[in-house]
């Protein structure tokens, strides 16, 4: 079994990789920094988890699609996509620069759509698959200084509900965990707890699928 994890870092990303890796998943990781990707490959290997790394700039949609096409070509058996990428550039609506907004939207929502589109055909052909997205509370209530992030997370949340409707009759489960606080170890927003929640969602039978969990 393989999980395509788009956007990996020291918080939710590595926790998700470890959680699914413990269950026998091979982890295919996508992020911009190749050195950090290699460090995560080594870290997971120490835990007995097989993984592969693919460097990509998600903000550059054209090159990102090329990487996704390569991954899908090399791995036609991806069981789970988890889109965990996010861009954080604080600014109020009156101060938000267009170039920043467009770049953030590419990462916060466009990349999510492109990732889903990349794996959707193979999941549709198999008749099953799972599409996960890491959401944020700014999708529901956005502080003024997080205008860009709020727009992106709200759009991604809407996208998940749309994908869920399309995927349900095809056996494809789409779901998001909307995280309403700062991810930090030792709190209720501990990334390991969030990773456990995604695993719970993965194990749900089809007649109990959930599209969103507000955490």
Secondary structure, 3 states (H helix, E strand, C coil): CEEEEECCCCCHHHHHHHHHHHCCCEEEEEECCHHHHHHHHHHHHHCCCCEEEEECCCCCHHHHHHHHHHHHHHCCCEEEEEECCCCCCCECCCCCCHHHHHHHHHHHHHHHHHHHHHHHHHHHHHCCEEEEEEEEHHHCCCCCCEHHHHHHHHHHHHHHHHHHHHHHCCCEEEEEEEECCCCCCCCCCCHHHHHHHHHHHHHCCHHHCCCEEEC
